[in-house]
Amino acid sequence: MKSLFYGTPSLMRFIFRKERISTTIWLGAIFTLSVFVAAFYGAGGTNIVDLWDIPAVIAMLGPLFGDGDIGSVYASSMILTLVIAVGIMNIFLIIRHTRAEEEKSLGEVVRSLPVGRLANLAAVLSFVALTNLAIAVLLTIGLVGFYGFAGAAMFGFAIGASGLAFAGIGAVFANLSSSKDGAVGLSIGVVLVFYMVRAIGDVSAEALSFFSPIGLAAQTQPMAGNIAWPLFVLLALAALFVVLAFYLNSIRDFGLGIFNAKKGNAEGSYLMKSPEGLLFKLTRRSILFWAIGLFGLGASYGVVMGETETFIDMIPGVDDAGAFIILITMMTALFAVVPAMFATLRLGGEEKNGRYEQVFAGSISRYKMMSTHLIFALVQSFVMIFVAMFGLWVTSYAVMESPITFINMLNAFMVYLPAALVMIGLTALVVGLIPKRASLIMFSYFGFSFVLLYFGQMAGLPQEIMYTTPFGFIPQLPVDTVNPWALFALVGVAAALIAGSFFAYRKRDLQFSA
């Protein structure tokens, strides 16, 4: 048994060396966001207790526990955001050092050394466990001055325990899938499913919330009840997933997954003779996973629209259905731009891994490959926004007495398309200028945009601050009116960024891996 894990400490030190910068950035961002929002609430920056009278807000943020004091409001408004962020961080970290390294043959180099069969997975999981422990301790230290030790510790360790559960899920799918994209897509899909189960449970069937790690983390009720038993359930789930991941890793062939792609045809189709066909072949599964996940996300919110409608007269002068559409369209538009960003970043990724070296050795120009990736990204941004909108409209139409019309729903979603184009153009420009740090830069900016939109309206931040993200220029339909000049300006900025990305990509040296 010991031989299976031989070399784990050495591999763990190696992983720490590789991840020290990105992990520090993650930890710093989580700590800074948590303390900043706590300080803002403590300074009396917002009073949002009445928002939890609206089922739409419960579906978005989770239930409000306690008596509505600052501590319970903080925990209820922040915990789901941090659970999802930390969960995604863990999934990416696990898959990057398992399935992705096997795809790039780096895992084969590690396996050629005197290490055990399970040493790499054990090293990654150990590093992830220490990272989540660090998150729990940092959040406890950062919040203890605001809410006391018990509430701060419960909040921090709920985040850390849920992160371990999602790390286990990522490890399982890294062994089940034969590709990095498949593992990431399936893992993120599970996160979305758990989020939807939690949303439905919190609004209409409380028992469902206990079947989701996200719901279990919220049920610890930090700064209110401080209930410990959900922590032990989350740790038990994490242990179960880790044991399953070790078992799957021990029985599968190296480089393959439990579920492998079926054998292709002896000869490629006509579609495969073009860059567009090649890219579609490489990304079709992830496109499908994202489309299903976003449709399900929209459909889950559509289910609670009928319940939301009964609260329209609760707060004078507020149209809850309209407020709900504003919340869901902002969040969905942000999620919908992620696959488009991945499609653009893939250009730099395939270049770095050396897979496009043979493509560029032929008659295919850089302009052709860049334009192919950008076209895919632009089409995906439209399709993903539409799919999420359609899921919301179909289910809300079935449950609402006075449903929102298809055109109004379409307008509320598609108005975010110019902002998505700016994000795509900016991603392409960063790939052209700084390919090695493109993913880190763009997803840091994406995280900044998410936090700003998520808390900006709630906290009443000045509009000038909201303008630091392209989504801040978008009118909030159906409440606001459309300013077409702002939308045209965003399209113009996107076009300029895309033009600059072509120039930058053409002028720099290609960076193939050795």
N, C-alpha and C positions, 0 to 999 in steps of 0.2 A: 504493500500500500504506500509506503514512504517513497518508493521509487517513482510513483505516479506524480508526486508533487516535488520531486527533487529540482532544486534550482529556483524555487518560487521567490525567496528573498532577493536574489540577484535580479530576476526579471522585474520584481516590484520596484527596485531602485532605478532600473532602466526606464520603466513607465513613468516614474516620478520625474525623471530628468526630461523626458519628452513632453510631459503635460504640465510642468511647473508654471509656465506662463499662462496658458489658457485656463487652467484650474484656478490660479490666483485671480484672474479677471472675473471668472464666474463667482468666486467667493466674495470678491470685493463688490461686485454689482449687486448681489443678493443682500449683503450686509448694508450697503449704502442705501438701497431702495427701502429696506425695512426700517432703518433708523430715520431716514428722511420723512417717510410717511408718518411714523410715530411722533416725530417732533412737530410735524404739521398739524396732526390731530391734537396734540397736547397744547399747541398754541391757539387752539380754538379756530383753526382754519376752515372747518367744515362741520355741518350738522346734518347728517344724512340718515338719522334713525328712521324717519318716516318712509324712506325708500323701501324698507322691508315690508311695508303694507302691500307692496305690488308683487304679485307672483313672478312677473318677469325678472325682477331684480333677484328674487330668491333663486330662480333658475340660473341666473348668471353668476351670482356671488355665493350662494348657499344660504342657509337659514341664519337668523340672528339669535344667538344664545345669550342668556343673561338678561339684565334689566336695562340694557341700552346705554350703559356708561361708555366712556371713551375706550376702555380696554376691550370690551366685548365687541364694540363697533369696529375697532381696529382689527381684531382677530378675524371677525366674520368677513370683512371686506378684503383681507389680504391673504388668508390661508390658501384659498383655491388657486390664486395666481402663482404663489410660490410653490405649491405642490406640483402644479403642471410644469413650471419652469425647471424645477429641480428634477422632476421625472424625465423630461426631455433631455436635460443635461446628462443624466445617468445613462439613458438609452444610447445617445450618441457616443459617449465615452466607452461603453461596453462594446458596441459594435465596431467602433474604430479600431480597437485593439484585438478583435477576434476575427469576425468575418471579413472586414475590410483588409486586414493584413494578410489573410489567406488569399484573397483575390489578387493582391499585388505581389504575392510570393514572398513577402517579408516573413510571414509565419514559417515558411519552409526553411529560411535561414536560421530562425530561432530553434526550430526542431532539429536542425543538424548539430546543435550544441548538446552538451551533456545535461539535458533537462528532461523532466518527466512529461508524460503525455498530457497531464492535466495542469502542469505548472503554469502555463501562460494564462489560462482561465482563472486559476487560483490567484495569480498575481494581480490580474485586472480587478477581480472582485474584492481582493484585500485593499487595493488602492481606492476603489469606489467606497468601500465601507469606511475607511479613514476620512475620505472627502465628505461623506454625509455626516460623520461624527463632527468634523470641523464646522460644517454648516450649522448643526444643532448647537454647538458650543458658542459659535460667533453670534447667532441670533439670541441666545440666552444672555450673553454679555451685553449685546447692543440694546436689548429691550428691558433689562432688569431695572434700570433706572426709571423707566416709564411705568411699568406695570407690576413690579415686584418679581421675586425669584420664581415663585410657583407658576405664575401665568407665563412668564417669559420662557422658562424651561419647558413647559408643556407645549408651547407654540413651536419652539426650536426643534424639539425631539419629534414632534408630529411630522414636521417637514422632513427631517432626516430619516425617520422610519419609512415614510411613504417613498422617499427616494430609493431606499434599499429594495422595496417591493418592485419598483419599476426597473431597477437595475437587474433584478432577477428575471423579469419579463423580457428585457432586452437580451439577456444571456440565453434564454430559451429559444427565442426566435433567431438568434445568431447561429444556433445549431440546427434549427429546423430548415431555414432557408439556405439556398445555395448561392445567394448573391447579397451584397451589401444593401442594395436598393430594396430588395424584397424584405430583408430583416428590418430595415428602418421603416418601410411602409407598413408592415404588419404591426410593429411595435407602436407606432404613432396611431395606427387605426385602433389598437386596443385602448390607448389613452383616450381617444375620442369616444369610444364605446363606454368606458368607465365614466367619463364626464357626462354623457347623455343619461346613463343609468342614474347617476347621482342627481342630475337636474330633475328628471321625472320623479324620482323618489322624494326629493325635498319639496316638490310642489304638491304632489297628489298621492304618493304611496311611500311613506317614510321608511318602510322596511327595505325598499330597494336600495337606499343609500348605504346600507351596511354591506352590500355586495360589491361595492366599489372602493378601492384603496383611497380614492379622492374623498369619497363620502366618509370613510372611516377616519381619515385625518381630521376632517371637520368635526366629527362626533367626539373628539377629545375635548371640545369646548374650551379652548385656552382662554384665560382671563375671565372665565365664567364658572363652569362646572369643574374644569380641570380633571376630566375623567381619564384614567390611565389605561383601562383594559383595551381600548382600540389600538393602543401602541403595541401591545403584545400580539394582537391579531395581525397587525401589519408586519411585525417581525417574524411571526410564524409563516405568513404568506411569503415573505422574502426568503426564508429558509427553505420552504417547499420548492420555490422556483429555482433556487440555487442548486439544490440536490438534483432536481430534474435536469438542469443544464449540465451538471457534471456527468450524469448518466448518459445523456444524449451525446455529449462530447466523447465519451469513452467507447461508444458503439458505432459511431459514424467514421467514414473514411476522411482523412485529412484533405481539405480543399473542397469537399462536397458537403451537402446538407442532408438531413433526413429525407426531405422532399426535394428531389433534384429536378431540374428542368428536363422536359422530355427531349428526346433526340430530334434534331432538326432534319430537314431534307438534305439529301446528298449534294444538291446544288441550290444556291441561293435564288430567291425569287427576283423578278425584275425590280421590285421595290428596293432590294438590297444593293442595287447597283448605283444608288444615289446617296449623297450625304443625308438627305431627308429620311430615306428609308432606313439607313443605319441608325440614325438617332431615334427614330420611332421604335425600332427593334430594341434598342437599349433601354428606353424609358417607358414602354407601354404598360408594364406592370405597375410601376410607381404612379403613373397617370391614373390608372384604374383604381388603385388603392386610395389616392387622394380624392378622386371623384366620389367614390362610395362614402368615404369618411365625411366629406363636406356636405353631401346630400343628407346623410344621417344626422349631422349636426343641425342643419337647417330644419329637418323634419322633427327633431326632438323639441326644438323651440316652438315649432308650429303646433305641436300637441298641447302645449300649455297656453297657447293664445286664447283658447276658449275660456280657460279659467281666468286669464288676465282680463278678459272683456268684462267680467262681472265686477271688476274693481274700477271701472272707468269713472264712476261718480264719487269715488272715495275722497279724492283730493280735488277741490274746486279749481277749475281752470286748467287742469292737466289731462291730456288725452293719453291714457296709459298705453293704448295700442300704438300710438305714434311714438311715445317714449321708448317702447319696447323695440320698434323697428329701428330707431336710431342706434340703440345699444347693439342689436344683433347685426345690423349692416356694418357697423364699424369693425366689430370683432371678426365677422366673416370675411370682410374685404382684406383684413390683415392676414388671416389664415390662408385665404385664396392666393395671395401673392407669394407665399412660400414655395409652392411647386414651381412657379415661374422663375423665382430666384434660383432654385436648384437647377433648372434647365439651363440658365445662363452660366452659373458657376461650374456646371459640368464641362464646359469648354476648357477651363483652366485645369480641372481635375483630370480629364482624359489626356490633356497635353502633359501634365506633370507625371502621370503614370506611364507615359510612353506609348499609349494605345493609338494616338493620332500621328505618330511618327511616320507610319507607313502611308497614312492618308495624305500627309503633306509631301511625302516623297513622290507622289503621283502628280496628276494634273489639277488637283483640287487646291484652290488658293485659300489664303487665310480669310479673305473677304467672304468667300463662299461658306466656310465653316462658321464664321461669326454670324453671318446673316441667317444661316440655318438654325442655329441655337436661339437667336433673337426671335425669329418667326415662331418657333415652338413656344418660347416663353410668352410672347404676346397672345398667341392663340390660347394657351393654357390659362392665362389670367382671365380672359373672357369666359372660357368654358367653366372654370372653377367657380367664378362668381355667379354665373347663371345656374349651375347645378345646385349650389347652396340656396340660391333664391327660389328655385323651383321646389326644392324639398320643403322649405318653409311655407311657400304658397299653397302647395297641395294639401299639407296636413292642416294648416290654419283654415283653409277654405272648408274643410270637412267639419271643423269643430266650432267655428265662429258663427253667431247668428247674423252678423253683418260683416262678412269677410271683406278683406282688402282686395281691390281689383288687381288683376294680373299686371296691368300696365303700371299702376301706382307702385306695386311691389318691384317691378322690373326697374323703374326709374330710381327708386330708393337704393337699389343695389348697384346699378350700372353707373351711377354718378361717381362711384369710387374708381372706375376704370382709369381715368387720367392719372390719379395718384399711383395706381399700380404700374402704369407705364413709366412713371418717373423712377420708381424703385427698380424696375428692370433696367432702365437706361443707366442708372447709377451703378448697379451691379456689373453691367457690361464694362463701364468705364474703369471700375476698380480692377476687374479681371485684366483689362488692357494695361493698366499702370502697375499694379502691385499684385500679381497673381498668387504669390505665396501666402499673402495675408488677406486675400479677397473674402474668404468665408468668415474669418474672424471679424473683419471690419463690417461687413454687410449685416451679419446677424447681431452684432453689437448695436448697430443703428436700428435694425428691426426691433430689437428688444427695447431700445429707447423709445421708438415710436409706439410700441404696444403699451408701455407703461404710461406714456404721455396721454394717449387716447383713453386708456382704461380709467385713469385717475384724474385726468385733466378737467373733464366736465364736472365730475363729482367734487373736486377740490376748488373749482372756480378759478383755475389758473388764467392769467391774462391771455388774450388772443395772440399777442406777439410771441409768446412762448409756444403756443400751439402751431405757429407758422414754421417752426423748426423741423417739422415733418410734412411731407406733401399731403398727408391725409388731413392736416389741419386746415387746408384751404377748401376742403370739400363741404358743401352745404349739407346740413342734416335734415334730409327729407324724411317725413312729409311736413316737418315743422317749418324749416327755413325755405326761402325761395332760391332758385338757381341763379347764380351769376355766371352767365356763359363766358364772360371774358376771363374769369379765373380759371375755368376749365380749359379754355383755349391756351392760356398761358402755361398751364401744366403740360399740355400736349407739346407746346413749343419747347419747354425745358427738356422733356423726354427726348424729343427729336435731336436737340443739341447734344445731350449726353450720349445718345446712340452714335451720332456722327463722330464725337470725340473718341468714343470707344473703338471705332473702326480705325481711326488714325493711330491711336496708342497701340493697339494690338498689331497693326502692320509694322510699326517702327521698332518695337522691342524684339529682343532675341527670344526664340522659342526655348522653353525650359523643360526638356525631356529628362526623366530620371535616368541615372546611370545604370 
